[in-house]
Amino acid sequence: MPIGANSAPELSSQTGRTVLNLREMLLRGDFQPGERLSELPLVARLGVSRTPIRLALDRLANEGLLEVVPTGGFVVRAFTLTDVYDTIEMRGVLEGAAARLAAERLQDRREVAGLHTLQKELELVMPLAPELVPTIDSFATYLDLNEAFHSTLIDLAKSPMLRRTVDRLLSLPFASPSATVFARLKLPKAKELLTIAQDHHHAIIEAIEKRQGSRAEALAREHACLGLRNLEAVMADKEFSSSVPGASLIRMPGVA
């Protein structure tokens, strides 16, 4: 085998890991909005060469987490509340389209079995009885299961184009279906909101099984609106917002 034959796959793997690491650092608040990111400091910090750093920065700029400086380089992007509202609204549009396509393209009701299983697991890990208090571990499991439910919904649309569009959107702060769930669980009427979310899941599954495309789309869009309803309440309290990935990138009204 020629020398360097494995360099492309190895570089691709390094770039992927670097993208994941940098995205996590951005959403965790390691960098502030407007902060300039330079290759050399990141090389030392992440322990990789300049090439995967450069490729990762390009990719994160393409995702919208960074902005390209006209004179060269990248700065951390700041988001307004309007940006965040629009992002959640767009997720609702895309998930609505996914639910409609899933209903229209369903060939066998057994295809929906994955959604049924995930919903049952969600209800087991996050019981709604008033006397039961969820633990931190159950929160984490709930987040994973909720993400899996929404991802499975996208898969049922059988549209690679839709999947790619959703994946790109989900790289932005607050776009994830679970972005505000952890913080929302601490808010007043938390279990009431969880009950609504779980009712939405059941209704979406039922509409897909009955091949009711328009109803499935409307339900999925309404479900996404739960994030909009809770966003301002979450952002108004630092204790809550600190639980939300990407909160540090949001410019609140009246904050310079």
PyRosetta script that sets phi, psi and omega in degrees:
from pyrosetta import init, pose_from_sequence

init()
pose = pose_from_sequence("MPIGANSAPELSSQTGRTVLNLREMLLRGDFQPGERLSELPLVARLGVSRTPIRLALDRLANEGLLEVVPTGGFVVRAFTLTDVYDTIEMRGVLEGAAARLAAERLQDRREVAGLHTLQKELELVMPLAPELVPTIDSFATYLDLNEAFHSTLIDLAKSPMLRRTVDRLLSLPFASPSATVFARLKLPKAKELLTIAQDHHHAIIEAIEKRQGSRAEALAREHACLGLRNLEAVMADKEFSSSVPGASLIRMPGVA")
pose.set_psi(1, 132.3)
pose.set_omega(1, -178.2)
pose.set_phi(2, -62.0)
pose.set_psi(2, 148.4)
pose.set_omega(2, 176.9)
pose.set_phi(3, -61.7)
pose.set_psi(3, 133.5)
pose.set_omega(3, 178.0)
pose.set_phi(4, 87.7)
pose.set_psi(4, 5.1)
pose.set_omega(4, -177.6)
pose.set_phi(5, -64.6)
pose.set_psi(5, -27.4)
pose.set_omega(5, -178.7)
pose.set_phi(6, -93.5)
pose.set_psi(6, 3.5)
pose.set_omega(6, -172.6)
pose.set_phi(7, -64.8)
pose.set_psi(7, -38.2)
pose.set_omega(7, -178.0)
pose.set_phi(8, -64.6)
pose.set_psi(8, -51.4)
pose.set_omega(8, 177.6)
pose.set_phi(9, -60.9)
pose.set_psi(9, -38.0)
pose.set_omega(9, -179.5)
pose.set_phi(10, -65.0)
pose.set_psi(10, -42.1)
pose.set_omega(10, 179.1)
pose.set_phi(11, -64.2)
pose.set_psi(11, -41.3)
pose.set_omega(11, 179.2)
pose.set_phi(12, -60.8)
pose.set_psi(12, -41.9)
pose.set_omega(12, 179.0)
pose.set_phi(13, -64.5)
pose.set_psi(13, -43.2)
pose.set_omega(13, 178.5)
pose.set_phi(14, -62.3)
pose.set_psi(14, -42.3)
pose.set_omega(14, -179.8)
pose.set_phi(15, -63.7)
pose.set_psi(15, -43.7)
pose.set_omega(15, 178.8)
pose.set_phi(16, -59.9)
pose.set_psi(16, -44.9)
pose.set_omega(16, 178.8)
pose.set_phi(17, -65.3)
pose.set_psi(17, -37.7)
pose.set_omega(17, -179.6)
pose.set_phi(18, -67.1)
pose.set_psi(18, -40.4)
pose.set_omega(18, 176.4)
pose.set_phi(19, -59.9)
pose.set_psi(19, -47.1)
pose.set_omega(19, -179.5)
pose.set_phi(20, -61.5)
pose.set_psi(20, -44.1)
pose.set_omega(20, -179.1)
pose.set_phi(21, -64.5)
pose.set_psi(21, -45.9)
pose.set_omega(21, -178.9)
pose.set_phi(22, -67.0)
pose.set_psi(22, -40.0)
pose.set_omega(22, 178.9)
pose.set_phi(23, -62.3)
pose.set_psi(23, -43.1)
pose.set_omega(23, 178.5)
pose.set_phi(24, -62.3)
pose.set_psi(24, -41.3)
pose.set_omega(24, 179.1)
pose.set_phi(25, -63.7)
pose.set_psi(25, -40.0)
pose.set_omega(25, 179.6)
pose.set_phi(26, -65.2)
pose.set_psi(26, -46.1)
pose.set_omega(26, -177.8)
pose.set_phi(27, -73.0)
pose.set_psi(27, -22.7)
pose.set_omega(27, 178.7)
pose.set_phi(28, -80.4)
pose.set_psi(28, -16.3)
pose.set_omega(28, 179.2)
pose.set_phi(29, 95.3)
pose.set_psi(29, 18.1)
pose.set_omega(29, 178.5)
pose.set_phi(30, -66.8)
pose.set_psi(30, -24.5)
pose.set_omega(30, 177.4)
pose.set_phi(31, -123.2)
pose.set_psi(31, 146.3)
pose.set_omega(31, -178.1)
pose.set_phi(32, -96.5)
pose.set_psi(32, 152.4)
pose.set_omega(32, 176.5)
pose.set_phi(33, -54.4)
pose.set_psi(33, 133.6)
pose.set_omega(33, -179.4)
pose.set_phi(34, 88.1)
pose.set_psi(34, -8.4)
pose.set_omega(34, -179.5)
pose.set_phi(35, -73.3)
pose.set_psi(35, 136.0)
pose.set_omega(35, -179.4)
pose.set_phi(36, -82.9)
pose.set_psi(36, 134.8)
pose.set_omega(36, 177.3)
pose.set_phi(37, -107.1)
pose.set_psi(37, 123.2)
pose.set_omega(37, 179.9)
pose.set_phi(38, -111.3)
pose.set_psi(38, 149.2)
pose.set_omega(38, -174.9)
pose.set_phi(39, -63.7)
pose.set_psi(39, -48.0)
pose.set_omega(39, -172.9)
pose.set_phi(40, -61.4)
pose.set_psi(40, -47.2)
pose.set_omega(40, 176.4)
pose.set_phi(41, -60.2)
pose.set_psi(41, -35.0)
pose.set_omega(41, 179.9)
pose.set_phi(42, -72.0)
pose.set_psi(42, -32.7)
pose.set_omega(42, 175.2)
pose.set_phi(43, -58.7)
pose.set_psi(43, -46.7)
pose.set_omega(43, 180.0)
pose.set_phi(44, -67.9)
pose.set_psi(44, -37.0)
pose.set_omega(44, -175.4)
pose.set_phi(45, -74.7)
pose.set_psi(45, -37.8)
pose.set_omega(45, -175.3)
pose.set_phi(46, -99.6)
pose.set_psi(46, -13.5)
pose.set_omega(46, 177.1)
pose.set_phi(47, 71.3)
pose.set_psi(47, 31.6)
pose.set_omega(47, 175.6)
pose.set_phi(48, -127.3)
pose.set_psi(48, 167.7)
pose.set_omega(48, -177.3)
pose.set_phi(49, -76.1)
pose.set_psi(49, 173.7)
pose.set_omega(49, -175.8)
pose.set_phi(50, -68.5)
pose.set_psi(50, -31.5)
pose.set_omega(50, -175.5)
pose.set_phi(51, -63.0)
pose.set_psi(51, -52.1)
pose.set_omega(51, 177.1)
pose.set_phi(52, -64.2)
pose.set_psi(52, -30.3)
pose.set_omega(52, 176.0)
pose.set_phi(53, -63.1)
pose.set_psi(53, -47.7)
pose.set_omega(53, -178.2)
pose.set_phi(54, -61.9)
pose.set_psi(54, -45.0)
pose.set_omega(54, -179.8)
pose.set_phi(55, -65.1)
pose.set_psi(55, -38.2)
pose.set_omega(55, 179.0)
pose.set_phi(56, -66.2)
pose.set_psi(56, -41.5)
pose.set_omega(56, 178.3)
pose.set_phi(57, -62.7)
pose.set_psi(57, -41.6)
pose.set_omega(57, 177.6)
pose.set_phi(58, -60.7)
pose.set_psi(58, -43.3)
pose.set_omega(58, -177.7)
pose.set_phi(59, -67.0)
pose.set_psi(59, -41.7)
pose.set_omega(59, 179.9)
pose.set_phi(60, -68.0)
pose.set_psi(60, -30.8)
pose.set_omega(60, 173.8)
pose.set_phi(61, -68.2)
pose.set_psi(61, -39.2)
pose.set_omega(61, 177.7)
pose.set_phi(62, -65.0)
pose.set_psi(62, -33.5)
pose.set_omega(62, 177.9)
pose.set_phi(63, -73.3)
pose.set_psi(63, -24.7)
pose.set_omega(63, 179.1)
pose.set_phi(64, 107.6)
pose.set_psi(64, 1.8)
pose.set_omega(64, 179.4)
pose.set_phi(65, -82.9)
pose.set_psi(65, -21.3)
pose.set_omega(65, 178.1)
pose.set_phi(66, -124.0)
pose.set_psi(66, 158.9)
pose.set_omega(66, 174.3)
pose.set_phi(67, -119.9)
pose.set_psi(67, 142.8)
pose.set_omega(67, 178.7)
pose.set_phi(68, -82.8)
pose.set_psi(68, 130.3)
pose.set_omega(68, 177.9)
pose.set_phi(69, -83.6)
pose.set_psi(69, 130.9)
pose.set_omega(69, -178.7)
pose.set_phi(70, -53.1)
pose.set_psi(70, -34.0)
pose.set_omega(70, -179.5)
pose.set_phi(71, -84.7)
pose.set_psi(71, 0.6)
pose.set_omega(71, 179.9)
pose.set_phi(72, 113.4)
pose.set_psi(72, 145.3)
pose.set_omega(72, 179.2)
pose.set_phi(73, 95.1)
pose.set_psi(73, -172.5)
pose.set_omega(73, -174.6)
pose.set_phi(74, -137.4)
pose.set_psi(74, 149.6)
pose.set_omega(74, 172.5)
pose.set_phi(75, -126.5)
pose.set_psi(75, 154.0)
pose.set_omega(75, 178.5)
pose.set_phi(76, -71.0)
pose.set_psi(76, 130.7)
pose.set_omega(76, -176.8)
pose.set_phi(77, -78.1)
pose.set_psi(77, 141.8)
pose.set_omega(77, 172.2)
pose.set_phi(78, -101.2)
pose.set_psi(78, 141.0)
pose.set_omega(78, -180.0)
pose.set_phi(79, -112.8)
pose.set_psi(79, 143.0)
pose.set_omega(79, 172.5)
pose.set_phi(80, -93.4)
pose.set_psi(80, 166.3)
pose.set_omega(80, 175.8)
pose.set_phi(81, -61.3)
pose.set_psi(81, -32.0)
pose.set_omega(81, 177.3)
pose.set_phi(82, -64.1)
pose.set_psi(82, -41.4)
pose.set_omega(82, 176.1)
pose.set_phi(83, -56.6)
pose.set_psi(83, -45.4)
pose.set_omega(83, -176.8)
pose.set_phi(84, -67.4)
pose.set_psi(84, -43.9)
pose.set_omega(84, 176.4)
pose.set_phi(85, -56.5)
pose.set_psi(85, -46.2)
pose.set_omega(85, -178.7)
pose.set_phi(86, -63.3)
pose.set_psi(86, -37.4)
pose.set_omega(86, 179.9)
pose.set_phi(87, -64.1)
pose.set_psi(87, -46.0)
pose.set_omega(87, 178.8)
pose.set_phi(88, -65.8)
pose.set_psi(88, -39.0)
pose.set_omega(88, 177.8)
pose.set_phi(89, -61.1)
pose.set_psi(89, -42.3)
pose.set_omega(89, 179.4)
pose.set_phi(90, -65.8)
pose.set_psi(90, -36.9)
pose.set_omega(90, 176.5)
pose.set_phi(91, -62.5)
pose.set_psi(91, -40.2)
pose.set_omega(91, 177.6)
pose.set_phi(92, -60.9)
pose.set_psi(92, -40.7)
pose.set_omega(92, 178.5)
pose.set_phi(93, -62.3)
pose.set_psi(93, -45.8)
pose.set_omega(93, -177.0)
pose.set_phi(94, -69.4)
pose.set_psi(94, -41.9)
pose.set_omega(94, 178.8)
pose.set_phi(95, -69.6)
pose.set_psi(95, -31.8)
pose.set_omega(95, 174.3)
pose.set_phi(96, -62.5)
pose.set_psi(96, -44.6)
pose.set_omega(96, 177.7)
pose.set_phi(97, -62.4)
pose.set_psi(97, -39.5)
pose.set_omega(97, 179.2)
pose.set_phi(98, -62.9)
pose.set_psi(98, -44.1)
pose.set_omega(98, -179.8)
pose.set_phi(99, -63.7)
pose.set_psi(99, -41.3)
pose.set_omega(99, 178.9)
pose.set_phi(100, -63.9)
pose.set_psi(100, -46.8)
pose.set_omega(100, 179.6)
pose.set_phi(101, -64.1)
pose.set_psi(101, -37.8)
pose.set_omega(101, 178.8)
pose.set_phi(102, -60.1)
pose.set_psi(102, -42.2)
pose.set_omega(102, 179.4)
pose.set_phi(103, -67.4)
pose.set_psi(103, -41.9)
pose.set_omega(103, -176.4)
pose.set_phi(104, -73.1)
pose.set_psi(104, -30.0)
pose.set_omega(104, -175.4)
pose.set_phi(105, -101.3)
pose.set_psi(105, 3.3)
pose.set_omega(105, -179.7)
pose.set_phi(106, -65.5)
pose.set_psi(106, 128.2)
pose.set_omega(106, 179.2)
pose.set_phi(107, -107.7)
pose.set_psi(107, -27.6)
pose.set_omega(107, -178.1)
pose.set_phi(108, -146.3)
pose.set_psi(108, 132.3)
pose.set_omega(108, -178.1)
pose.set_phi(109, -61.3)
pose.set_psi(109, -20.2)
pose.set_omega(109, 177.9)
pose.set_phi(110, -65.3)
pose.set_psi(110, -18.3)
pose.set_omega(110, 178.0)
pose.set_phi(111, -65.0)
pose.set_psi(111, -22.6)
pose.set_omega(111, -177.8)
pose.set_phi(112, -89.0)
pose.set_psi(112, 0.0)
pose.set_omega(112, -177.1)
pose.set_phi(113, -58.3)
pose.set_psi(113, -35.3)
pose.set_omega(113, -179.9)
pose.set_phi(114, -62.0)
pose.set_psi(114, -40.2)
pose.set_omega(114, 178.0)
pose.set_phi(115, -66.0)
pose.set_psi(115, -41.3)
pose.set_omega(115, 178.1)
pose.set_phi(116, -60.0)
pose.set_psi(116, -45.3)
pose.set_omega(116, -178.3)
pose.set_phi(117, -63.1)
pose.set_psi(117, -45.0)
pose.set_omega(117, -179.6)
pose.set_phi(118, -64.4)
pose.set_psi(118, -39.2)
pose.set_omega(118, -180.0)
pose.set_phi(119, -66.4)
pose.set_psi(119, -39.3)
pose.set_omega(119, 176.9)
pose.set_phi(120, -62.4)
pose.set_psi(120, -40.7)
pose.set_omega(120, 179.2)
pose.set_phi(121, -67.6)
pose.set_psi(121, -37.2)
pose.set_omega(121, 176.7)
pose.set_phi(122, -60.3)
pose.set_psi(122, -42.1)
pose.set_omega(122, -178.1)
pose.set_phi(123, -71.8)
pose.set_psi(123, -29.2)
pose.set_omega(123, 177.5)
pose.set_phi(124, -73.2)
pose.set_psi(124, -39.7)
pose.set_omega(124, -175.3)
pose.set_phi(125, -81.9)
pose.set_psi(125, -22.4)
pose.set_omega(125, -179.6)
pose.set_phi(126, -129.6)
pose.set_psi(126, 72.9)
pose.set_omega(126, -179.5)
pose.set_phi(127, -65.7)
pose.set_psi(127, 146.6)
pose.set_omega(127, -174.3)
pose.set_phi(128, -99.6)
pose.set_psi(128, 0.0)
pose.set_omega(128, 178.9)
pose.set_phi(129, -61.7)
pose.set_psi(129, 133.6)
pose.set_omega(129, -175.0)
pose.set_phi(130, -56.6)
pose.set_psi(130, -32.7)
pose.set_omega(130, -175.3)
pose.set_phi(131, -80.1)
pose.set_psi(131, -10.1)
pose.set_omega(131, -178.3)
pose.set_phi(132, -96.5)
pose.set_psi(132, 125.4)
pose.set_omega(132, -178.7)
pose.set_phi(133, -106.8)
pose.set_psi(133, 117.2)
pose.set_omega(133, -179.9)
pose.set_phi(134, -63.5)
pose.set_psi(134, 149.7)
pose.set_omega(134, 177.9)
pose.set_phi(135, -98.9)
pose.set_psi(135, 169.3)
pose.set_omega(135, 176.9)
pose.set_phi(136, -60.2)
pose.set_psi(136, -39.7)
pose.set_omega(136, 179.0)
pose.set_phi(137, -63.7)
pose.set_psi(137, -39.6)
pose.set_omega(137, 179.4)
pose.set_phi(138, -69.1)
pose.set_psi(138, -32.4)
pose.set_omega(138, 173.6)
pose.set_phi(139, -57.7)
pose.set_psi(139, -49.8)
pose.set_omega(139, -177.0)
pose.set_phi(140, -61.6)
pose.set_psi(140, -42.9)
pose.set_omega(140, 179.2)
pose.set_phi(141, -65.4)
pose.set_psi(141, -40.0)
pose.set_omega(141, 178.1)
pose.set_phi(142, -59.0)
pose.set_psi(142, -44.3)
pose.set_omega(142, -179.7)
pose.set_phi(143, -59.4)
pose.set_psi(143, -45.3)
pose.set_omega(143, -179.2)
pose.set_phi(144, -63.2)
pose.set_psi(144, -44.0)
pose.set_omega(144, -179.1)
pose.set_phi(145, -67.1)
pose.set_psi(145, -39.0)
pose.set_omega(145, 178.9)
pose.set_phi(146, -64.5)
pose.set_psi(146, -42.2)
pose.set_omega(146, 176.2)
pose.set_phi(147, -61.4)
pose.set_psi(147, -42.4)
pose.set_omega(147, -179.6)
pose.set_phi(148, -64.3)
pose.set_psi(148, -38.2)
pose.set_omega(148, 178.4)
pose.set_phi(149, -60.3)
pose.set_psi(149, -49.2)
pose.set_omega(149, -178.2)
pose.set_phi(150, -67.3)
pose.set_psi(150, -36.7)
pose.set_omega(150, 177.9)
pose.set_phi(151, -65.7)
pose.set_psi(151, -40.4)
pose.set_omega(151, 178.4)
pose.set_phi(152, -64.5)
pose.set_psi(152, -36.8)
pose.set_omega(152, 176.4)
pose.set_phi(153, -59.9)
pose.set_psi(153, -44.0)
pose.set_omega(153, 178.3)
pose.set_phi(154, -62.6)
pose.set_psi(154, -41.1)
pose.set_omega(154, 179.8)
pose.set_phi(155, -61.1)
pose.set_psi(155, -36.8)
pose.set_omega(155, -177.7)
pose.set_phi(156, -66.3)
pose.set_psi(156, -17.3)
pose.set_omega(156, 177.3)
pose.set_phi(157, -70.3)
pose.set_psi(157, -20.3)
pose.set_omega(157, 178.9)
pose.set_phi(158, 56.6)
pose.set_psi(158, 45.1)
pose.set_omega(158, -178.1)
pose.set_phi(159, -133.6)
pose.set_psi(159, 99.1)
pose.set_omega(159, 177.3)
pose.set_phi(160, -56.9)
pose.set_psi(160, -34.9)
pose.set_omega(160, 179.8)
pose.set_phi(161, -64.8)
pose.set_psi(161, -43.7)
pose.set_omega(161, 178.4)
pose.set_phi(162, -64.5)
pose.set_psi(162, -41.4)
pose.set_omega(162, 178.5)
pose.set_phi(163, -59.4)
pose.set_psi(163, -44.9)
pose.set_omega(163, -179.9)
pose.set_phi(164, -64.0)
pose.set_psi(164, -40.7)
pose.set_omega(164, -179.6)
pose.set_phi(165, -64.8)
pose.set_psi(165, -43.7)
pose.set_omega(165, 179.4)
pose.set_phi(166, -64.3)
pose.set_psi(166, -44.2)
pose.set_omega(166, -179.2)
pose.set_phi(167, -59.6)
pose.set_psi(167, -38.6)
pose.set_omega(167, 178.9)
pose.set_phi(168, -67.9)
pose.set_psi(168, -42.0)
pose.set_omega(168, 179.5)
pose.set_phi(169, -63.2)
pose.set_psi(169, -39.2)
pose.set_omega(169, -174.8)
pose.set_phi(170, -68.5)
pose.set_psi(170, -9.8)
pose.set_omega(170, 177.6)
pose.set_phi(171, -76.0)
pose.set_psi(171, -12.5)
pose.set_omega(171, -177.7)
pose.set_phi(172, -88.0)
pose.set_psi(172, 152.0)
pose.set_omega(172, 178.8)
pose.set_phi(173, -57.9)
pose.set_psi(173, 138.4)
pose.set_omega(173, 175.2)
pose.set_phi(174, 72.4)
pose.set_psi(174, -0.7)
pose.set_omega(174, -179.3)
pose.set_phi(175, -77.4)
pose.set_psi(175, -29.6)
pose.set_omega(175, -177.4)
pose.set_phi(176, -60.9)
pose.set_psi(176, 142.4)
pose.set_omega(176, 176.9)
pose.set_phi(177, -57.8)
pose.set_psi(177, -26.6)
pose.set_omega(177, -178.6)
pose.set_phi(178, -102.2)
pose.set_psi(178, 11.7)
pose.set_omega(178, -172.8)
pose.set_phi(179, -57.0)
pose.set_psi(179, -40.2)
pose.set_omega(179, -177.5)
pose.set_phi(180, -110.8)
pose.set_psi(180, 7.6)
pose.set_omega(180, -176.5)
pose.set_phi(181, -63.4)
pose.set_psi(181, -48.1)
pose.set_omega(181, -176.5)
pose.set_phi(182, -59.5)
pose.set_psi(182, -46.3)
pose.set_omega(182, 179.1)
pose.set_phi(183, -68.5)
pose.set_psi(183, -37.7)
pose.set_omega(183, -177.1)
pose.set_phi(184, -63.1)
pose.set_psi(184, -30.4)
pose.set_omega(184, -179.5)
pose.set_phi(185, -65.0)
pose.set_psi(185, -17.3)
pose.set_omega(185, 179.5)
pose.set_phi(186, -92.6)
pose.set_psi(186, -9.1)
pose.set_omega(186, -175.7)
pose.set_phi(187, -80.9)
pose.set_psi(187, 160.5)
pose.set_omega(187, 173.7)
pose.set_phi(188, -57.5)
pose.set_psi(188, 147.0)
pose.set_omega(188, 179.9)
pose.set_phi(189, 62.0)
pose.set_psi(189, 30.0)
pose.set_omega(189, -177.6)
pose.set_phi(190, -59.8)
pose.set_psi(190, -46.4)
pose.set_omega(190, -177.7)
pose.set_phi(191, -69.2)
pose.set_psi(191, -30.0)
pose.set_omega(191, 175.0)
pose.set_phi(192, -62.5)
pose.set_psi(192, -41.7)
pose.set_omega(192, 179.2)
pose.set_phi(193, -68.4)
pose.set_psi(193, -37.3)
pose.set_omega(193, 176.9)
pose.set_phi(194, -65.1)
pose.set_psi(194, -37.0)
pose.set_omega(194, 177.7)
pose.set_phi(195, -61.8)
pose.set_psi(195, -43.3)
pose.set_omega(195, 177.7)
pose.set_phi(196, -61.3)
pose.set_psi(196, -44.9)
pose.set_omega(196, -178.8)
pose.set_phi(197, -60.8)
pose.set_psi(197, -42.8)
pose.set_omega(197, -178.5)
pose.set_phi(198, -70.3)
pose.set_psi(198, -35.9)
pose.set_omega(198, 175.2)
pose.set_phi(199, -62.7)
pose.set_psi(199, -39.8)
pose.set_omega(199, 176.5)
pose.set_phi(200, -59.3)
pose.set_psi(200, -46.1)
pose.set_omega(200, -179.6)
pose.set_phi(201, -56.7)
pose.set_psi(201, -48.4)
pose.set_omega(201, -179.5)
pose.set_phi(202, -60.4)
pose.set_psi(202, -43.2)
pose.set_omega(202, -177.9)
pose.set_phi(203, -67.1)
pose.set_psi(203, -38.2)
pose.set_omega(203, 178.2)
pose.set_phi(204, -63.8)
pose.set_psi(204, -44.6)
pose.set_omega(204, 178.9)
pose.set_phi(205, -60.2)
pose.set_psi(205, -46.1)
pose.set_omega(205, -178.9)
pose.set_phi(206, -61.3)
pose.set_psi(206, -43.3)
pose.set_omega(206, -179.2)
pose.set_phi(207, -64.5)
pose.set_psi(207, -38.5)
pose.set_omega(207, 178.4)
pose.set_phi(208, -66.2)
pose.set_psi(208, -45.1)
pose.set_omega(208, -179.8)
pose.set_phi(209, -60.6)
pose.set_psi(209, -35.5)
pose.set_omega(209, -179.4)
pose.set_phi(210, -87.3)
pose.set_psi(210, 3.4)
pose.set_omega(210, 178.9)
pose.set_phi(211, 59.2)
pose.set_psi(211, 36.8)
pose.set_omega(211, 177.5)
pose.set_phi(212, -95.1)
pose.set_psi(212, 83.2)
pose.set_omega(212, -172.7)
pose.set_phi(213, -60.3)
pose.set_psi(213, -48.2)
pose.set_omega(213, -177.7)
pose.set_phi(214, -64.3)
pose.set_psi(214, -40.7)
pose.set_omega(214, 179.7)
pose.set_phi(215, -66.9)
pose.set_psi(215, -41.8)
pose.set_omega(215, 178.9)
pose.set_phi(216, -61.6)
pose.set_psi(216, -40.6)
pose.set_omega(216, 179.5)
pose.set_phi(217, -64.4)
pose.set_psi(217, -45.6)
pose.set_omega(217, -179.0)
pose.set_phi(218, -63.6)
pose.set_psi(218, -40.3)
pose.set_omega(218, 180.0)
pose.set_phi(219, -65.4)
pose.set_psi(219, -42.5)
pose.set_omega(219, -179.2)
pose.set_phi(220, -65.6)
pose.set_psi(220, -37.5)
pose.set_omega(220, 177.9)
pose.set_phi(221, -68.8)
pose.set_psi(221, -40.3)
pose.set_omega(221, 177.4)
pose.set_phi(222, -63.7)
pose.set_psi(222, -38.7)
pose.set_omega(222, 179.8)
pose.set_phi(223, -61.8)
pose.set_psi(223, -41.8)
pose.set_omega(223, 179.1)
pose.set_phi(224, -63.8)
pose.set_psi(224, -27.7)
pose.set_omega(224, -179.3)
pose.set_phi(225, -66.6)
pose.set_psi(225, -15.1)
pose.set_omega(225, 176.1)
pose.set_phi(226, -60.1)
pose.set_psi(226, -34.7)
pose.set_omega(226, 177.7)
pose.set_phi(227, -65.1)
pose.set_psi(227, -38.8)
pose.set_omega(227, 178.8)
pose.set_phi(228, -67.0)
pose.set_psi(228, -38.7)
pose.set_omega(228, -177.9)
pose.set_phi(229, -63.7)
pose.set_psi(229, -30.4)
pose.set_omega(229, -173.9)
pose.set_phi(230, -102.6)
pose.set_psi(230, -9.0)
pose.set_omega(230, -174.0)
pose.set_phi(231, -59.6)
pose.set_psi(231, -49.9)
pose.set_omega(231, -176.2)
pose.set_phi(232, -65.2)
pose.set_psi(232, -38.7)
pose.set_omega(232, 179.0)
pose.set_phi(233, -64.4)
pose.set_psi(233, -38.9)
pose.set_omega(233, 179.4)
pose.set_phi(234, -67.3)
pose.set_psi(234, -46.8)
pose.set_omega(234, -175.5)
pose.set_phi(235, -70.6)
pose.set_psi(235, -20.8)
pose.set_omega(235, -177.8)
pose.set_phi(236, -75.1)
pose.set_psi(236, -14.2)
pose.set_omega(236, -177.8)
pose.set_phi(237, -123.2)
pose.set_psi(237, 120.2)
pose.set_omega(237, -176.3)
pose.set_phi(238, -60.8)
pose.set_psi(238, -34.4)
pose.set_omega(238, 179.6)
pose.set_phi(239, -62.6)
pose.set_psi(239, -40.9)
pose.set_omega(239, 179.8)
pose.set_phi(240, -73.6)
pose.set_psi(240, -47.4)
pose.set_omega(240, -174.5)
pose.set_phi(241, -64.9)
pose.set_psi(241, -26.3)
pose.set_omega(241, 178.5)
pose.set_phi(242, -66.9)
pose.set_psi(242, -16.0)
pose.set_omega(242, 178.3)
pose.set_phi(243, -84.8)
pose.set_psi(243, -5.7)
pose.set_omega(243, -173.2)
pose.set_phi(244, -106.2)
pose.set_psi(244, 120.1)
pose.set_omega(244, 177.6)
pose.set_phi(245, -57.3)
pose.set_psi(245, 131.6)
pose.set_omega(245, 176.3)
pose.set_phi(246, 90.9)
pose.set_psi(246, -1.2)
pose.set_omega(246, -177.5)
pose.set_phi(247, -59.8)
pose.set_psi(247, -32.6)
pose.set_omega(247, -177.7)
pose.set_phi(248, -68.3)
pose.set_psi(248, -15.6)
pose.set_omega(248, -179.2)
pose.set_phi(249, -89.6)
pose.set_psi(249, -4.2)
pose.set_omega(249, -176.5)
pose.set_phi(250, -90.8)
pose.set_psi(250, 126.5)
pose.set_omega(250, 174.7)
pose.set_phi(251, -88.1)
pose.set_psi(251, 112.2)
pose.set_omega(251, 179.6)
pose.set_phi(252, -79.2)
pose.set_psi(252, 151.3)
pose.set_omega(252, 179.0)
pose.set_phi(253, -57.0)
pose.set_psi(253, 134.3)
pose.set_omega(253, 178.1)
pose.set_phi(254, 85.4)
pose.set_psi(254, -0.8)
pose.set_omega(254, 179.0)
pose.set_phi(255, -103.1)
pose.set_psi(255, 125.6)
pose.set_omega(255, -176.7)
pose.set_phi(256, -72.4)
pose.dump_pdb("model.pdb")
